[in-house]
Amino acid sequence: MTLELDHVGIGDEPGAPLPVVSAVAAPGRPGVVAVETEQAPVLASLVAGGRMRPETGRVLLDGHDDAAAVRKAFALVDTPGVAEPFPVMTVRRIVREELAFAEQRPSREHVDTVLDSLGIAHYADTHVQRVPTDVRVRLLVELALLRDGVTGVVITSPERHGGAVEDWFAVVRDVARRGTTVVLVTSKAAAATVETLLGTIETPGTDEAPGTQTEDPEDVARTDGDDPRLPSETTTLPTEATA
């Protein structure tokens, strides 16, 4: 599954709410959208996730302009005002409330199973604002991938929570290696660091090093990965329920 942002934008330059950007994301090959200001990352994420139509350009899923298919396949992860947990929510409560929203039985045993699977059980009673950024990203991404039909994620501005780019990008790298299509919306400074780290992603079935485009994207190879889902009682778990 390949998602292409083909010169998408909102508003006119200079000072457009979302300046024109381009990126291509495919399994094993994250797409990076580098934008600044407070509003642009949210708009870029909404456009990439099929929740908002750009005024210019197109969002293509496997070459097709189908916003409904994009919405079904892609979950927004930690998008401010849309899909971010309240800062004082504990990690355990985030998992429990999303299970309940998904009409699953939010038992302590099931919550503990999710936390154990992620290796973050020791953060269970910690406010999410106090966990390391890489832990936060892993938690929210993995919950997103439990949703029925979700095979891609749009991660919004992980750098805003602090920490080293190398740490939270390691989560992005691991998820991409499993065959998930990842769009990373981040600052220009963080994107510059990410570009130097993209070579650490080994794409199964190809000898070509992965890459990213924030302007004028080229075609990318599609690869298949293993099922990226966590063990769960069912496979419907929304990430946008905690907003």
Secondary structure in CASP SS format (residue, H / E / C, confidence):
PFRMAT SS
TARGET T0000
AUTHOR 0000-0000-0000
METHOD secondary structure of the structure
MODEL  1
M C 1.00
T C 1.00
L E 1.00
E E 1.00
L E 1.00
D E 1.00
H E 1.00
V E 1.00
G E 1.00
I E 1.00
G C 1.00
D C 1.00
E C 1.00
P C 1.00
G C 1.00
A C 1.00
P C 1.00
L E 1.00
P E 1.00
V E 1.00
V E 1.00
S E 1.00
A E 1.00
V E 1.00
A E 1.00
A E 1.00
P C 1.00
G C 1.00
R E 1.00
P C 1.00
G E 1.00
V E 1.00
V E 1.00
A E 1.00
V C 1.00
E C 1.00
T C 1.00
E C 1.00
Q C 1.00
A H 1.00
P H 1.00
V H 1.00
L H 1.00
A H 1.00
S H 1.00
L H 1.00
V H 1.00
A H 1.00
G C 1.00
G C 1.00
R C 1.00
M C 1.00
R C 1.00
P C 1.00
E C 1.00
T E 1.00
G E 1.00
R E 1.00
V E 1.00
L E 1.00
L E 1.00
D C 1.00
G C 1.00
H E 1.00
D C 1.00
D C 1.00
A H 1.00
A H 1.00
A H 1.00
V H 1.00
R H 1.00
K H 1.00
A H 1.00
F E 1.00
A E 1.00
L E 1.00
V E 1.00
D C 1.00
T C 1.00
P C 1.00
G C 1.00
V C 1.00
A C 1.00
E C 1.00
P C 1.00
F C 1.00
P C 1.00
V C 1.00
M C 1.00
T E 1.00
V H 1.00
R H 1.00
R H 1.00
I H 1.00
V H 1.00
R H 1.00
E H 1.00
E H 1.00
L H 1.00
A H 1.00
F H 1.00
A C 1.00
E C 1.00
Q C 1.00
R C 1.00
P C 1.00
S C 1.00
R H 1.00
E H 1.00
H H 1.00
V H 1.00
D H 1.00
T H 1.00
V H 1.00
L H 1.00
D H 1.00
S H 1.00
L H 1.00
G C 1.00
I C 1.00
A H 1.00
H H 1.00
Y H 1.00
A C 1.00
D C 1.00
T C 1.00
H E 1.00
V H 1.00
Q H 1.00
R H 1.00
V C 1.00
P C 1.00
T H 1.00
D H 1.00
V H 1.00
R H 1.00
V H 1.00
R H 1.00
L H 1.00
L H 1.00
V H 1.00
E H 1.00
L H 1.00
A H 1.00
L H 1.00
L C 1.00
R C 1.00
D C 1.00
G C 1.00
V C 1.00
T C 1.00
G E 1.00
V E 1.00
V E 1.00
I E 1.00
T E 1.00
S C 1.00
P H 1.00
E H 1.00
R H 1.00
H H 1.00
G C 1.00
G C 1.00
A C 1.00
V H 1.00
E H 1.00
D H 1.00
W H 1.00
F H 1.00
A H 1.00
V H 1.00
V H 1.00
R H 1.00
D H 1.00
V H 1.00
A H 1.00
R H 1.00
R C 1.00
G C 1.00
T C 1.00
T E 1.00
V E 1.00
V E 1.00
L E 1.00
V E 1.00
T E 1.00
S C 1.00
K H 1.00
A H 1.00
A H 1.00
A H 1.00
A H 1.00
T H 1.00
V H 1.00
E H 1.00
T H 1.00
L H 1.00
L H 1.00
G H 1.00
T H 1.00
I C 1.00
E C 1.00
T C 1.00
P C 1.00
G C 1.00
T C 1.00
D C 1.00
E C 1.00
A C 1.00
P C 1.00
G C 1.00
T C 1.00
Q C 1.00
T C 1.00
E C 1.00
D C 1.00
P C 1.00
E C 1.00
D C 1.00
V C 1.00
A C 1.00
R C 1.00
T C 1.00
D C 1.00
G C 1.00
D C 1.00
D C 1.00
P C 1.00
R C 1.00
L C 1.00
P C 1.00
S C 1.00
E C 1.00
T C 1.00
T C 1.00
T C 1.00
L C 1.00
P C 1.00
T C 1.00
E H 1.00
A H 1.00
T H 1.00
A C 1.00
END
